[in-house]
Amino acid sequence: MTLVKIAYASNTGNTEGISEYLEEAFEELGVDVEREEAGDIDSDFFEDADIAIVATFTDGDGEIPFDFEDFYEEIVDEDLDGKLFAVVGSGDSELYPDYFCQAAFSFEETLLKAGATKAHETLTIENDAESDDIEKINKLAKEVIEQLS
């Protein structure tokens, strides 16, 4: 069975909520899903996954969240060939217009360097996911799964 693994970091709860919507979207498509918080995983988290999903907020001036720092720095040394990935970022474009969802785009670059294949454009969400964002999350999940067949 297809295994989707979701790694997330959340400070205000927005990204945790987004990761829950991602989990539900993939489960509704009939695949196994494991969702873990960034502080609880190692760089080999995606090793047995078919699909790797990162959900992250952006800290400060475009930085990777503290809980994701080690994972982010070490994931580039993992062999992710043959794995599909997608990244979802949450942010506040009013407070941080120059760095809106920058961590998500940084993760995209790093996952590509590790050999993973981008299955969907990075999805950016303003703060907490609303109904139109949930529709985008569901669409992302569907489009990623379709690429496996």
VOPAKOL-926523 format. One record per residue (C-alpha): x, y, z; residue in one letter; residue number from 1; chain. Coordinates in pm, 1 decimal. Layout:
       xx       yy       zz residuo num cadena
        X        Y        Z       A NUM      A
...
END
This chain:
       xx       yy       zz residuo num cadena
      0.0      0.0      0.0       M   1      A
    112.3    354.7    -69.4       T   2      A
    262.7    533.4    230.8       L   3      A
    248.0    911.4    266.8       V   4      A
    455.7   1067.5    542.0       K   5      A
    385.9   1421.2    658.7       I   6      A
    642.6   1614.1    860.5       A   7      A
    527.6   1943.6   1008.6       Y   8      A
    634.2   2226.9   1235.3       A   9      A
    384.5   2459.9   1394.5       S  10      A
    415.8   2754.4   1627.7       N  11      A
     65.1   2902.0   1645.1       T  12      A
   -125.2   2588.0   1546.3       G  13      A
   -189.3   2701.3   1186.9       N  14      A
     54.1   2457.6   1028.2       T  15      A
    -52.0   2174.3   1257.5       E  16      A
   -407.7   2228.0   1134.8       G  17      A
   -285.5   2227.4    775.3       I  18      A
   -102.0   1899.2    839.5       S  19      A
   -426.1   1750.3    974.7       E  20      A
   -610.9   1856.2    657.6       Y  21      A
   -333.5   1698.1    451.2       L  22      A
   -361.9   1375.4    651.1       E  23      A
   -738.8   1364.4    600.6       E  24      A
   -709.5   1439.2    228.0       A  25      A
   -465.1   1154.2    168.3       F  26      A
   -659.7    911.1    389.1       E  27      A
   -974.6    984.5    189.2       E  28      A
   -780.5    871.2   -119.3       L  29      A
   -721.5    533.3     44.2       G  30      A
   -352.2    551.5    130.9       V  31      A
   -165.8    497.6    457.2       D  32      A
    -56.4    820.0    625.4       V  33      A
    190.6    891.8    904.3       E  34      A
    203.7   1247.9   1037.4       R  35      A
    477.8   1355.3   1278.5       E  36      A
    592.2   1678.3   1434.8       E  37      A
    937.8   1799.2   1325.3       A  38      A
   1089.5   1771.8   1672.1       G  39      A
   1002.6   1400.4   1684.0       D  40      A
   1167.2   1287.2   1359.2       I  41      A
   1513.4   1217.4   1220.1       D  42      A
   1646.5   1286.0    871.5       S  43      A
   1557.5    929.6    761.3       D  44      A
   1184.9    988.9    830.6       F  45      A
   1094.4    967.4    461.2       F  46      A
   1307.0    653.5    397.9       E  47      A
   1013.6    410.6    366.6       D  48      A
    763.1    663.8    227.5       A  49      A
    636.5    671.9   -127.7       D  50      A
    532.9   1035.6    -86.6       I  51      A
    703.0   1294.0    136.3       A  52      A
    508.8   1599.3    249.9       I  53      A
    653.2   1890.8    445.7       V  54      A
    424.0   2146.3    610.4       A  55      A
    607.1   2439.3    762.4       T  56      A
    576.9   2795.9    875.0       F  57      A
    856.1   3048.9    823.8       T  58      A
   1035.8   3188.2   1124.4       D  59      A
   1168.4   3542.9   1160.0       G  60      A
   1334.4   3673.3    846.6       D  61      A
   1272.8   3372.1    624.1       G  62      A
   1428.6   3108.7    848.4       E  63      A
   1351.2   2741.1    889.5       I  64      A
   1160.8   2682.9   1217.6       P  65      A
   1384.4   2578.8   1507.9       F  66      A
   1216.3   2234.6   1536.9       D  67      A
   1294.1   2166.4   1169.1       F  68      A
   1655.4   2293.0   1162.4       E  69      A
   1838.1   1961.0   1216.4       D  70      A
   1603.6   1774.7    983.2       F  71      A
   1645.3   2042.0    715.7       Y  72      A
   2024.7   2040.6    738.8       E  73      A
   2051.9   1659.4    733.3       E  74      A
   1781.1   1564.6    479.8       I  75      A
   2001.6   1673.4    190.1       V  76      A
   2229.3   1374.9    272.3       D  77      A
   1942.7   1125.0    245.7       E  78      A
   1875.1    934.6    -76.6       D  79      A
   1520.8   1031.7   -175.5       L  80      A
   1540.5    905.8   -535.2       D  81      A
   1205.7    768.2   -646.7       G  82      A
   1006.2    955.9   -385.8       K  83      A
    748.5   1215.7   -474.9       L  84      A
    722.6   1524.7   -257.3       F  85      A
    515.4   1834.3   -199.1       A  86      A
    558.8   2124.9     38.6       V  87      A
    293.3   2339.0    203.0       V  88      A
    384.2   2662.6    375.8       G  89      A
    185.3   2888.8    601.3       S  90      A
    271.9   3249.8    660.0       G  91      A
    160.1   3605.6    708.4       D  92      A
    217.4   3818.2    399.3       S  93      A
    118.7   4138.9    577.8       E  94      A
    373.7   4104.6    857.9       L  95      A
    643.7   3938.1    647.4       Y  96      A
    592.5   4036.3    282.7       P  97      A
    958.0   3978.4    190.0       D  98      A
    973.5   3634.1    355.0       Y  99      A
    622.6   3497.2    299.5       F 100      A
    649.8   3116.4    317.3       C 101      A
   1024.9   3129.9    248.8       Q 102      A
   1090.7   2815.9    456.4       A 103      A
    858.8   2617.9    228.3       A 104      A
   1056.2   2721.1    -78.9       F 105      A
   1383.3   2642.2    100.6       S 106      A
   1251.8   2293.6    176.9       F 107      A
   1154.5   2249.1   -187.1       E 108      A
   1513.9   2321.2   -296.3       E 109      A
   1658.6   2086.2    -34.4       T 110      A
   1427.0   1797.3   -120.6       L 111      A
   1519.4   1835.1   -487.3       L 112      A
   1889.7   1822.1   -391.7       K 113      A
   1820.3   1499.2   -200.3       A 114      A
   1686.3   1346.0   -522.4       G 115      A
   1312.3   1358.3   -459.8       A 116      A
   1072.9   1445.8   -742.1       T 117      A
    845.0   1746.3   -704.0       K 118      A
    488.1   1622.9   -746.8       A 119      A
    313.1   1956.8   -698.1       H 120      A
    397.1   2324.0   -688.2       E 121      A
    461.0   2450.9   -336.7       T 122      A
    129.9   2551.6   -183.5       L 123      A
    129.1   2868.7     25.3       T 124      A
   -145.1   2946.0    275.2       I 125      A
   -212.1   3277.0    444.9       E 126      A
   -214.9   3203.3    820.1       N 127      A
   -479.0   2937.9    899.7       D 128      A
   -636.6   2721.7    628.5       A 129      A
   -983.4   2836.3    524.8       E 130      A
  -1233.3   2656.3    301.1       S 131      A
  -1065.7   2755.6    -27.9       D 132      A
   -728.3   2645.6    114.2       D 133      A
   -875.0   2310.6    217.5       I 134      A
   -995.3   2265.4   -140.6       E 135      A
   -638.0   2335.5   -259.0       K 136      A
   -502.5   2081.2     -8.9       I 137      A
   -748.9   1818.6   -133.3       N 138      A
   -649.4   1896.1   -492.1       K 139      A
   -280.4   1869.3   -403.4       L 140      A
   -334.5   1525.7   -247.5       A 141      A
   -530.8   1400.8   -547.1       K 142      A
   -275.5   1527.8   -799.2       E 143      A
     17.3   1379.5   -605.8       V 144      A
   -150.5   1038.3   -579.4       I 145      A
   -234.2   1043.7   -952.0       E 146      A
    137.5   1074.2  -1028.7       Q 147      A
    206.5    737.2   -866.9       L 148      A
      5.9    550.8  -1128.2       S 149      A
END
